């Protein structure tokens, strides 16, 4: 398993340094920053001081402009939050995983072909936005006291990496021979875009479309789809589109009444 830690718009360079240190503590090194507030956090005095002996992780981190760039090439994306969503209708509440439940799921993904697992951590003050959580296959919430649920950024990273380091140890070399590679984020995004256009084609109710697409993303994200499985699902959509088009053409020449109502 290759793990990528992503900080979205971190504001304090000492937090960036502390997270670099946590990565090295648990043997990880792939580190991305999305629009960090410090102009050059890799060289900031506070970041360097807090990173201590993880200076190589800090200086090796990649700075990008968007979350999409940060998760490019990932087989699965995890979002973290201290809140359980705005409302059940947002479909951000369910299912939430604890760090240990995520570890158990990741162990299955590793055995099924591995790939890159990107874990997103949000802003120190506001966390990840709903649209960013909407890009995630899994959403994780660390169980904390309801009196003070928000954790320090580096502490939250440490909790998740501790659990995921166990998944790596247990699953790192157990992939069966010939195991299929998990589908990349780009391939899955093409599938979701295809599903969106299919919903438009069948006249799916507009007010339900976004919630259904998000629910579909959650279901398929947890499934750990392989590249071939994504191709198969898109093939099913193409076949359905072709059949719908065929029925529509027949209707135009008068062999059916309403579309799909064969006489």
KASUL-V567888 format. One record per residue. N is the residue number from 1. RES is the residue in three letters. SS is DSSP state (helix for helix, strand for strand, loop for the rest). Layout:
((N	RES	SS) (N	RES	SS))
This chain:
((1	UNK	loop) (2	UNK	strand) (3	UNK	strand) (4	UNK	strand) (5	UNK	strand) (6	UNK	strand) (7	UNK	strand) (8	UNK	strand) (9	UNK	loop) (10	UNK	loop) (11	UNK	loop) (12	UNK	loop) (13	UNK	helix) (14	UNK	helix) (15	UNK	helix) (16	UNK	helix) (17	UNK	helix) (18	UNK	helix) (19	UNK	helix) (20	UNK	helix) (21	UNK	helix) (22	UNK	helix) (23	UNK	helix) (24	UNK	helix) (25	UNK	helix) (26	UNK	loop) (27	UNK	loop) (28	UNK	loop) (29	UNK	loop) (30	UNK	strand) (31	UNK	strand) (32	UNK	strand) (33	UNK	strand) (34	UNK	strand) (35	UNK	loop) (36	UNK	loop) (37	UNK	loop) (38	UNK	loop) (39	UNK	loop) (40	UNK	loop) (41	UNK	helix) (42	UNK	helix) (43	UNK	helix) (44	UNK	loop) (45	UNK	helix) (46	UNK	helix) (47	UNK	helix) (48	UNK	helix) (49	UNK	helix) (50	UNK	helix) (51	UNK	helix) (52	UNK	helix) (53	UNK	helix) (54	UNK	helix) (55	UNK	helix) (56	UNK	helix) (57	UNK	helix) (58	UNK	helix) (59	UNK	helix) (60	UNK	loop) (61	UNK	loop) (62	UNK	strand) (63	UNK	strand) (64	UNK	strand) (65	UNK	loop) (66	UNK	loop) (67	UNK	helix) (68	UNK	helix) (69	UNK	helix) (70	UNK	helix) (71	UNK	helix) (72	UNK	loop) (73	UNK	loop) (74	UNK	loop) (75	UNK	loop) (76	UNK	strand) (77	UNK	strand) (78	UNK	strand) (79	UNK	strand) (80	UNK	strand) (81	UNK	loop) (82	UNK	loop) (83	UNK	loop) (84	UNK	loop) (85	UNK	loop) (86	UNK	loop) (87	UNK	loop) (88	UNK	helix) (89	UNK	helix) (90	UNK	helix) (91	UNK	loop) (92	UNK	loop) (93	UNK	loop) (94	UNK	loop) (95	UNK	loop) (96	UNK	strand) (97	UNK	strand) (98	UNK	loop) (99	UNK	helix) (100	UNK	helix) (101	UNK	helix) (102	UNK	helix) (103	UNK	helix) (104	UNK	helix) (105	UNK	helix) (106	UNK	helix) (107	UNK	helix) (108	UNK	helix) (109	UNK	helix) (110	UNK	helix) (111	UNK	helix) (112	UNK	loop) (113	UNK	loop) (114	UNK	loop) (115	UNK	loop) (116	UNK	strand) (117	UNK	strand) (118	UNK	strand) (119	UNK	strand) (120	UNK	strand) (121	UNK	strand) (122	UNK	loop) (123	UNK	strand) (124	UNK	loop) (125	UNK	loop) (126	UNK	loop) (127	UNK	strand) (128	UNK	loop) (129	UNK	loop) (130	UNK	helix) (131	UNK	helix) (132	UNK	helix) (133	UNK	helix) (134	UNK	loop) (135	UNK	loop) (136	UNK	loop) (137	UNK	loop) (138	UNK	strand) (139	UNK	strand) (140	UNK	strand) (141	UNK	loop) (142	UNK	loop) (143	UNK	loop) (144	UNK	loop) (145	UNK	loop) (146	UNK	loop) (147	UNK	loop) (148	UNK	loop) (149	UNK	loop) (150	UNK	loop) (151	UNK	loop) (152	UNK	loop) (153	UNK	helix) (154	UNK	helix) (155	UNK	helix) (156	UNK	helix) (157	UNK	helix) (158	UNK	helix) (159	UNK	helix) (160	UNK	helix) (161	UNK	helix) (162	UNK	helix) (163	UNK	helix) (164	UNK	helix) (165	UNK	helix) (166	UNK	helix) (167	UNK	helix) (168	UNK	helix) (169	UNK	helix) (170	UNK	helix) (171	UNK	helix) (172	UNK	loop) (173	UNK	loop) (174	UNK	loop) (175	UNK	loop) (176	UNK	loop) (177	UNK	loop) (178	UNK	loop) (179	UNK	loop) (180	UNK	loop) (181	UNK	loop) (182	UNK	strand) (183	UNK	loop) (184	UNK	loop) (185	UNK	helix) (186	UNK	helix) (187	UNK	helix) (188	UNK	helix) (189	UNK	helix) (190	UNK	helix) (191	UNK	helix) (192	UNK	helix) (193	UNK	helix) (194	UNK	helix) (195	UNK	helix) (196	UNK	helix) (197	UNK	helix) (198	UNK	helix) (199	UNK	helix) (200	UNK	helix) (201	UNK	helix) (202	UNK	loop) (203	UNK	loop) (204	UNK	loop) (205	UNK	loop) (206	UNK	helix) (207	UNK	helix) (208	UNK	helix) (209	UNK	helix) (210	UNK	helix) (211	UNK	helix) (212	UNK	helix) (213	UNK	helix) (214	UNK	helix) (215	UNK	helix) (216	UNK	helix) (217	UNK	helix) (218	UNK	helix) (219	UNK	helix) (220	UNK	helix) (221	UNK	helix) (222	UNK	helix) (223	UNK	helix) (224	UNK	loop) (225	UNK	loop) (226	UNK	strand) (227	UNK	helix) (228	UNK	helix) (229	UNK	helix) (230	UNK	helix) (231	UNK	helix) (232	UNK	helix) (233	UNK	helix) (234	UNK	helix) (235	UNK	helix) (236	UNK	helix) (237	UNK	helix) (238	UNK	helix) (239	UNK	helix) (240	UNK	helix) (241	UNK	helix) (242	UNK	helix) (243	UNK	helix) (244	UNK	helix) (245	UNK	helix) (246	UNK	helix) (247	UNK	helix) (248	UNK	helix) (249	UNK	helix) (250	UNK	helix) (251	UNK	helix) (252	UNK	helix) (253	UNK	loop) (254	UNK	loop) (255	UNK	loop) (256	UNK	strand) (257	UNK	loop) (258	UNK	loop) (259	UNK	loop) (260	UNK	loop) (261	UNK	loop) (262	UNK	strand) (263	UNK	loop))
